[in-house]
Amino acid sequence: MNAPFKSPDADAPLWDLSDLYASREDARIAADLEAARAAVAEMGGIEGRLVAARAEPAELGARLDRAIGLYEKASDALGGIAAYAFLAASTARDDAAAQGFEADVREKITAVATPTVWLTLEINRLEEAEIEAALAAHAGAARWRPWLRRVRAQKPHELSPELETYLAERMPISAQWPRLFDETLAALKVGKEGLTLAEALNRLSDPKPARRKAAAEGLTEALKGEARTLALVLNTVAAEKALEDRKRGFVRPADGRHLANEVDGEAVDAMAEAVARAYPRLSHRYYALKAKVLGKPALDHWDRNAPLETRAPRTFDWGQGREVVLDSFAALGPEFADRARGFFDRPWIDARARPGKQSGAYAHPVTANRHPYVFLNWMGERRDVLTLAHELGHGVHQTLAADQGTLLADTPLTLAETASIFAEGLTFDRLLAEATPAERRGLLAGKIEDGLNTVVRQIAFHRFETRFHDERAGGELWVERIGQIWLEEMGASLGPAVTLNEGYDVWWAYVSHFVHSPFYVYAYAFGDLLTAALMETRRANPEGFTPLYRDLLAGGGTKTYVEALKPFGLNPRDPAFWTIGTKRLERLMNEFEGLV
């Protein structure tokens, strides 16, 4: 007798947020707000006393240590409340009460945190020599050196105390635009089946061309219906950013993100140009090969991630996905697998797709004194296994860095994405090693497509975003103009073997990073190319690699990416460094072409 059909996501877990708070009415929320207020008030007693002690290194060191310690204490209390509100809202974008609670929490947190604006401003009134003397004279203050490095980097772009306070107070209001974006996309009903956005995007990997086409056309119609609203959101976010950038003296729209990532803008430009020059050798070549395999003169845009075989690809139930990922992490050592296993053994993952849950995936670090949470929409496909590995890579990284404390554990995006992409690569290697000869071609295709999506597509996103912001400086862009820029950049990246069918010009509208985190996307390409160099290093010496890699992750944000890579003998300032990743992709294509 056949076993009853079991959906691949039947066992996918829901998280339990009671480690944070039992409910929106939990009395601990008010208690933590009050604890944060108390820390901020005590911190306020030090205002003006840093500059007053500038001639006394030991005293200045003690006051710096005390003020920053209180700032971290307040951040820990507020961070837990903010995380609870965000995590709960992201699984219920159709619940007005959950969305309202998140907005209310944001306003309350802002009211408590805004009086701390003085701290970084006063630190930056001190001279470099005065800070160095204080750190040398006081061991407690010295541990904050990496955080102070980032604060000092912001000095040329700081505004008056009045303007900094205004911007901090305004933040909850500005956040309503991303909220509108999320709620609009969560309410989308795609096609006759009323698919969610996550389900529609997943359908683009369906083995049946007719189902892919129907999902793509349904998504186009759904996005067209909301395009004017989503364009207004994008235009407003860009305009607000441009206004603040002008006040802060940032010349280009991405400069603030580069500063936060501790990377040189010219280096990012060079990376983006290198990837764009490689489009013909990478994406153009691959999609032409894929069209040949599928027996088509050119791919429709909904075929980009189509499986090569028309029969249903292998699916993974939740237990199988868990086993694959944990075994992959174990290849780095038992500690990595044990840390990842903790997310499964405790209810720290929300993987079950359902109406109202936003699309996408993330790992939320909360604060260093609380554990992270992982969010994804499990559909049981190979890509979901790799997404699970990706987010758990973040999660393990966050647990390793937690010993640094919240302020020092915070990692620039360029290094944060390295941990996740590395974990994804380990998991792919395991899937490939276990593949049958018949499965190997499909897996190679999937890996190449993942690489193209992470490097080529994200750089195309970055170039689109750069052009959009540059043009927005001259006035609001209509839906049609945004679509033109989108088609030009996507067309350049995908090449002549991919047809951008009618309606594709509105597909920019579902990319959340453009609204939530302008100029985030290049970090994926940066992390992927950086990870390729690390994986080549590991291949040469697996045993020697693991302790160095653990130290890199455990360091959190205490080192710049240049400093963090030095123990591996890697120099990301060398232009040749960035070619390691593109050459790795080309090698995979050579192997794939041999199987075509």
C-alpha positions in Angstrom: 0.0 0.0 0.0 1.4 3.4 -1.0 2.2 5.9 1.7 -0.1 8.9 1.6 1.2 12.0 -0.2 3.2 14.3 2.0 3.9 17.9 1.0 7.6 18.8 1.2 6.8 21.6 3.6 4.5 19.5 5.8 7.2 19.3 8.6 8.7 22.8 8.0 8.8 24.5 11.4 7.2 27.6 12.8 9.3 29.6 15.2 8.5 30.3 18.8 9.2 33.9 19.7 8.5 33.4 23.4 12.3 33.5 24.1 11.9 37.2 23.4 8.3 37.9 24.7 5.2 35.8 25.2 2.9 38.2 23.4 2.4 41.9 22.5 1.0 42.4 26.0 4.0 40.8 27.8 5.0 43.0 30.8 8.6 42.4 30.0 8.3 44.7 27.0 7.5 47.7 29.2 10.2 46.6 31.7 12.9 46.5 28.9 11.8 49.9 27.6 12.2 51.2 31.1 15.6 49.6 31.5 16.7 51.2 28.3 15.5 54.6 29.5 17.4 54.2 32.7 20.6 53.3 30.8 20.1 56.3 28.4 19.5 58.6 31.4 22.6 57.4 33.2 24.5 57.9 29.9 23.2 61.4 29.7 25.1 62.2 32.9 28.3 61.8 31.0 27.4 64.2 28.2 30.0 67.0 27.9 32.3 65.1 30.3 34.3 63.4 27.5 35.5 66.6 26.0 36.1 68.0 29.5 38.5 65.1 30.2 40.4 65.3 26.9 43.6 66.3 28.7 43.4 63.4 31.2 43.8 60.1 29.2 42.9 57.7 32.0 39.8 59.7 33.0 38.7 60.0 29.4 39.2 56.3 28.9 37.1 55.5 31.9 34.3 57.8 30.8 34.4 56.5 27.2 34.2 52.9 28.5 31.3 53.8 30.8 29.3 55.7 28.1 29.8 53.1 25.4 28.9 50.3 27.8 25.7 52.0 28.7 24.9 52.6 25.0 25.3 48.9 24.3 23.2 48.1 27.4 20.4 50.3 26.0 20.8 48.8 22.5 20.4 45.3 23.9 17.2 46.1 25.7 15.7 48.0 22.7 17.0 45.5 20.1 15.1 42.6 21.6 11.8 44.6 21.5 12.5 45.7 17.9 13.3 42.2 16.8 10.2 40.7 18.4 8.0 43.2 16.6 9.7 42.7 13.2 9.9 38.9 13.4 6.2 38.7 14.3 5.1 41.2 11.6 7.1 39.5 8.9 5.0 36.3 9.2 1.8 38.3 9.3 1.9 41.1 6.8 -1.8 40.8 6.4 -2.5 41.4 10.1 -3.2 45.0 10.8 -2.6 44.6 14.5 0.9 43.0 14.0 1.8 45.8 11.6 0.5 48.5 13.9 2.4 47.0 16.8 5.7 47.1 14.8 5.1 50.7 13.9 4.3 51.6 17.5 7.4 49.8 18.8 9.5 51.7 16.3 8.2 55.0 17.6 8.7 54.1 21.2 12.3 52.9 20.6 13.1 56.1 18.7 11.8 58.2 21.6 14.1 56.3 24.0 17.2 56.1 21.8 17.2 59.6 20.3 18.8 61.2 23.4 21.9 59.1 22.7 22.7 61.1 19.6 25.2 63.2 21.6 27.6 60.2 22.1 29.1 59.8 18.6 29.0 63.6 18.1 31.0 64.2 21.2 33.5 61.4 20.4 34.1 63.0 17.1 34.9 66.4 18.8 38.0 64.7 20.2 41.3 64.6 18.4 42.7 61.3 17.2 45.7 61.6 19.5 43.4 62.2 22.5 41.4 59.0 21.8 44.6 57.0 21.3 46.0 58.2 24.6 42.7 57.3 26.4 42.7 53.8 24.9 46.3 53.2 25.9 45.5 54.4 29.4 42.4 52.4 30.0 42.1 48.7 29.1 38.3 48.7 29.3 38.1 51.5 26.7 40.6 49.8 24.4 38.2 47.0 23.6 35.9 49.5 21.9 38.6 50.4 19.4 36.8 48.7 16.4 33.5 50.5 17.1 35.3 53.8 17.5 37.0 53.2 14.2 33.6 53.1 12.5 32.4 56.1 14.5 35.4 58.1 13.5 34.9 57.2 9.8 31.5 59.0 10.0 33.0 62.2 11.3 33.2 64.1 8.0 29.5 63.4 7.4 28.0 64.2 10.7 25.5 67.1 11.1 24.6 69.4 13.9 23.1 67.9 17.1 19.8 69.5 16.1 19.7 67.9 12.7 21.0 64.5 13.9 18.2 64.5 16.5 15.6 65.5 13.9 16.7 62.6 11.6 16.6 60.1 14.4 13.1 61.3 15.4 11.9 61.1 11.8 13.1 57.5 11.3 9.8 55.8 12.3 7.9 58.0 9.8 10.3 57.2 7.0 10.0 53.5 7.8 6.3 53.6 6.8 7.4 53.5 3.1 9.1 50.1 3.4 6.0 49.0 5.5 3.7 50.0 2.6 5.9 48.1 0.2 5.9 44.9 2.3 2.1 45.0 2.9 1.4 45.6 -0.8 3.5 42.7 -1.9 2.1 40.4 0.9 -1.4 41.1 -0.4 -0.6 40.2 -4.0 -2.7 37.4 -5.5 -1.0 35.9 -8.6 -2.9 34.2 -11.4 -6.1 32.2 -11.3 -4.8 30.2 -8.3 -4.2 33.3 -6.2 -0.5 32.4 -5.6 1.5 34.4 -3.1 4.6 36.2 -4.4 6.8 33.5 -2.9 4.7 30.7 -4.5 4.8 32.5 -7.9 8.5 33.0 -7.9 9.0 29.4 -6.9 6.7 28.3 -9.8 9.3 29.8 -12.2 11.4 26.7 -11.5 8.6 24.4 -12.4 9.6 21.7 -14.9 6.5 22.4 -17.0 6.9 25.4 -19.4 3.2 26.2 -19.4 3.1 26.5 -15.6 6.2 28.7 -15.6 4.7 30.9 -18.3 1.4 31.2 -16.5 3.1 32.1 -13.2 5.2 34.8 -15.0 2.3 36.3 -16.8 0.2 36.3 -13.6 3.0 37.9 -11.7 3.4 40.6 -14.4 -0.3 41.4 -14.1 -0.2 41.5 -10.4 2.8 43.8 -10.3 1.3 46.1 -13.0 -1.7 46.6 -10.8 0.5 47.9 -8.0 3.3 49.5 -10.1 2.3 53.1 -9.5 2.2 52.6 -5.7 5.5 50.7 -5.7 7.1 53.4 -7.9 5.9 56.1 -5.5 7.5 54.2 -2.7 10.8 53.8 -4.6 10.9 57.4 -5.6 10.2 58.6 -2.1 12.8 56.4 -0.5 15.3 57.6 -3.0 14.4 61.3 -2.5 14.7 61.1 1.2 18.0 59.4 0.9 19.3 62.0 -1.6 18.3 64.8 0.8 20.1 63.3 3.7 23.1 62.4 1.5 23.4 66.1 0.4 23.3 67.3 4.0 26.0 64.8 4.9 28.2 65.6 2.0 28.1 62.2 0.2 28.8 62.8 -3.4 27.3 59.6 -4.9 24.2 57.7 -3.7 26.1 54.6 -2.8 28.8 56.4 -0.7 27.0 56.1 2.6 26.7 52.3 2.1 30.3 52.0 1.1 31.3 53.8 4.3 29.1 51.6 6.5 30.6 48.5 4.7 34.1 49.9 5.2 34.9 49.5 1.6 36.4 51.9 -1.0 33.8 53.0 -3.5 36.4 52.8 -6.3 37.0 49.2 -5.4 33.3 48.4 -5.7 33.1 50.2 -9.0 36.1 48.2 -10.2 34.4 44.9 -9.1 31.1 45.9 -10.8 32.9 46.8 -14.0 34.9 43.6 -14.0 31.7 41.6 -13.6 29.9 43.6 -16.4 32.9 43.0 -18.7 32.6 39.3 -17.9 28.8 39.1 -18.9 29.6 37.6 -22.3 31.9 34.9 -20.8 29.4 34.1 -18.0 25.7 34.7 -18.3 25.6 35.2 -22.1 27.5 32.0 -22.7 25.5 30.0 -20.2 22.0 31.0 -21.3 22.9 30.2 -24.9 24.0 26.7 -23.7 20.8 26.4 -21.7 18.6 27.4 -24.7 20.4 24.7 -26.8 19.7 22.1 -24.1 16.0 23.1 -24.0 15.8 23.1 -27.8 14.9 26.7 -28.1 16.4 29.5 -30.2 16.2 31.7 -27.1 15.0 31.4 -23.5 11.9 33.3 -22.4 12.6 35.2 -19.2 10.6 32.7 -17.2 12.9 29.9 -18.4 16.0 31.5 -16.7 15.8 29.2 -13.7 13.9 26.3 -15.4 15.1 22.8 -14.7 16.8 21.1 -17.7 14.6 18.0 -17.4 10.8 18.0 -17.9 10.3 15.4 -15.3 9.8 16.6 -11.8 13.2 17.4 -10.2 14.1 15.8 -6.9 12.4 17.4 -3.9 13.5 17.4 -0.3 11.2 17.1 2.7 12.2 19.2 5.7 14.0 16.3 7.4 16.1 15.6 4.3 17.0 19.2 3.9 18.1 19.4 7.5 20.3 16.3 7.1 22.0 17.6 4.0 22.8 21.0 5.5 24.0 19.6 8.9 26.3 17.1 7.1 27.7 19.9 5.0 28.4 22.1 8.0 30.1 19.1 9.6 32.7 19.2 6.8 34.1 22.3 8.5 34.2 20.7 11.9 31.8 19.5 14.6 31.4 22.9 16.2 29.8 24.3 13.0 27.3 21.5 12.7 26.5 21.7 16.4 25.8 25.4 16.2 23.6 24.9 13.2 21.8 22.0 14.8 20.7 24.3 17.7 18.5 26.2 15.3 16.7 22.9 14.4 16.5 21.5 17.9 15.0 24.7 19.3 12.2 26.6 17.6 14.5 29.2 16.0 13.4 28.7 12.4 10.2 29.7 10.6 10.2 27.9 7.2 6.6 27.1 6.5 5.1 29.2 3.6 1.7 30.6 4.2 -0.6 33.5 3.3 0.4 36.8 4.8 4.0 35.7 5.3 6.4 37.9 3.4 8.6 36.4 0.6 12.3 35.9 0.8 14.7 34.7 3.5 16.8 36.2 6.2 18.7 35.5 9.5 18.0 38.1 12.2 20.8 38.4 14.7 18.6 40.2 17.4 21.3 41.2 19.9 24.5 39.5 21.1 22.8 38.4 24.4 19.9 36.7 22.5 20.0 34.0 19.8 19.3 34.7 16.2 16.2 33.5 14.2 16.1 32.2 10.6 13.3 32.9 8.2 12.6 31.3 4.8 9.8 29.9 2.7 10.4 26.2 2.2 9.0 24.6 -1.0 11.2 21.5 -0.9 13.4 22.3 -3.9 17.2 22.2 -4.2 17.3 26.0 -4.1 15.5 25.8 -0.7 18.2 23.5 0.7 20.8 26.0 -0.4 18.8 28.9 1.0 18.5 27.1 4.3 22.3 26.6 4.3 22.8 30.3 3.3 20.7 31.6 6.2 22.2 29.1 8.7 25.6 30.3 7.6 24.5 33.8 8.8 23.1 32.2 12.0 26.2 30.3 12.9 28.3 33.4 12.1 26.1 35.5 14.4 26.4 32.9 17.3 30.2 32.8 16.9 30.5 36.6 16.9 28.1 37.1 19.9 31.0 36.9 22.4 32.1 40.3 21.1 28.9 42.0 22.4 26.3 43.7 20.3 28.3 46.7 19.1 31.4 44.7 18.1 29.6 41.7 16.7 27.9 43.8 14.1 29.5 42.8 10.8 29.7 44.9 7.6 27.6 43.4 4.8 30.7 42.5 2.8 31.9 40.1 5.4 28.4 39.0 6.6 27.5 37.7 3.2 30.8 35.7 3.0 29.7 33.4 5.8 26.3 32.6 4.2 27.6 32.1 0.7 30.4 29.9 2.0 27.8 27.7 3.8 25.8 27.5 0.6 28.9 26.4 -1.3 29.7 23.6 1.1 26.1 22.3 0.8 26.3 22.4 -3.0 29.5 20.4 -3.0 27.8 17.8 -0.9 24.8 17.6 -3.2 27.1 17.3 -6.2 29.3 14.6 -4.6 26.1 12.4 -4.0 24.6 13.0 -7.4 24.1 10.3 -9.9 25.5 10.8 -13.4 22.0 11.6 -14.6 21.6 14.3 -11.9 25.0 15.9 -12.3 24.2 18.0 -15.3 21.1 19.5 -13.6 23.1 20.2 -10.4 25.9 21.9 -12.3 23.3 24.0 -14.1 21.7 24.9 -10.8 25.1 25.9 -9.3 26.0 28.0 -12.3 22.6 29.7 -12.1 23.0 30.4 -8.4 26.4 31.9 -9.1 25.0 34.0 -11.9 22.1 35.1 -9.7 24.5 36.0 -6.9 27.2 37.8 -9.0 25.8 38.8 -12.4 22.2 39.5 -11.4 23.1 41.4 -8.2 25.6 43.6 -10.1 22.9 44.2 -12.7 20.6 45.2 -9.8 23.4 47.5 -8.5 23.8 49.2 -11.9 20.0 49.6 -12.2 19.8 51.1 -8.7 22.7 53.4 -9.4 21.1 54.7 -12.6 17.7 55.1 -10.9 19.1 57.2 -8.0 21.2 59.3 -10.4 18.2 60.1 -12.5 15.9 60.6 -9.5 18.2 63.5 -8.5 16.6 65.4 -11.4 13.0 64.6 -10.5 10.5 61.8 -10.0 10.8 58.8 -12.4 7.5 57.5 -13.9 6.8 53.7 -13.9 7.7 53.6 -17.6 11.1 55.2 -17.2 12.0 52.9 -14.3 11.0 50.0 -16.5 13.2 51.2 -19.3 16.3 51.4 -17.1 15.4 47.9 -15.7 15.1 46.4 -19.2 18.4 47.9 -20.3 20.4 46.6 -17.3 18.7 43.2 -17.2 19.1 42.8 -21.0 22.8 43.7 -20.8 23.4 41.1 -18.1 21.3 38.3 -19.5 22.4 38.6 -23.1 20.8 37.8 -26.5 19.9 34.3 -25.6 17.2 35.5 -23.1 14.0 37.2 -24.4 12.6 39.8 -22.0 9.0 39.2 -22.7 6.3 41.9 -22.6 5.6 43.0 -19.1 9.0 42.2 -17.7 9.7 45.9 -17.4 7.8 46.0 -14.1 9.6 43.2 -12.4 11.9 45.6 -10.5 8.9 46.2 -8.3 9.3 43.1 -6.1 13.0 43.5 -5.2 12.8 44.5 -1.6 16.4 45.5 -1.1 15.8 48.6 -3.3 13.4 49.9 -0.7 14.6 48.4 2.6 18.4 48.7 2.1 19.5 50.9 -0.9 22.8 49.7 -2.4 22.8 46.5 -0.3 22.8 44.2 -3.4 26.5 44.5 -4.4 27.4 42.9 -1.1 26.1 39.6 -2.5 28.5 39.7 -5.5 31.3 41.0 -3.2 30.7 38.1 -0.8 30.4 35.5 -3.5 33.7 36.5 -5.2 35.4 36.8 -1.8 34.1 33.4 -0.8 35.4 31.8 -4.0 38.9 32.9 -3.0 38.3 31.4 0.5 37.1 28.1 -1.0 40.1 27.8 -3.2 42.3 28.4 0.0 40.4 25.6 1.8 40.8 23.2 -1.1 44.6 23.6 -0.7 44.6 23.0 3.1 41.3 21.9 4.6 42.6 21.3 8.1 44.6 24.5 8.4 41.7 26.5 7.0 39.0 25.7 9.6 40.6 27.5 12.6 41.4 30.6 10.5 37.8 30.6 9.2 36.4 30.3 12.7 38.5 33.2 13.9 37.3 35.3 10.9 33.6 34.7 11.9 34.1 35.0 15.6 35.8 38.4 15.1 32.4 39.9 14.0 33.0 43.5 13.0 36.3 44.0 14.9 38.4 43.8 11.6 38.0 45.3 8.2 37.6 42.8 5.4 41.2 43.5 4.3 42.5 42.7 7.8 40.2 39.7 8.2 41.6 38.1 4.9 45.2 38.7 5.7 45.7 35.4 7.7 44.6 33.5 4.5 47.2 35.2 2.4 44.5 37.0 0.4 44.7 40.6 -0.7 41.3 42.0 -2.0 43.1 45.2 -3.0 44.8 43.2 -5.8 42.6 43.4 -8.9 43.4 39.8 -9.7 41.7 38.7 -6.5 38.3 39.4 -8.0 38.9 37.1 -11.0 39.2 34.0 -8.8 35.4 33.8 -8.5 34.6 34.5 -12.2 37.2 31.9 -13.3 35.6 29.4 -10.9 32.2 30.0 -12.6 33.9 29.5 -16.0 35.3 26.2 -14.9 31.9 25.0 -13.9 30.5 26.1 -17.3 33.3 24.1 -19.1 32.3 21.0 -17.1 28.6 21.7 -17.9 29.3 22.2 -21.6 31.0 18.9 -21.7 27.7 17.3 -20.6 25.5 19.1 -23.1 
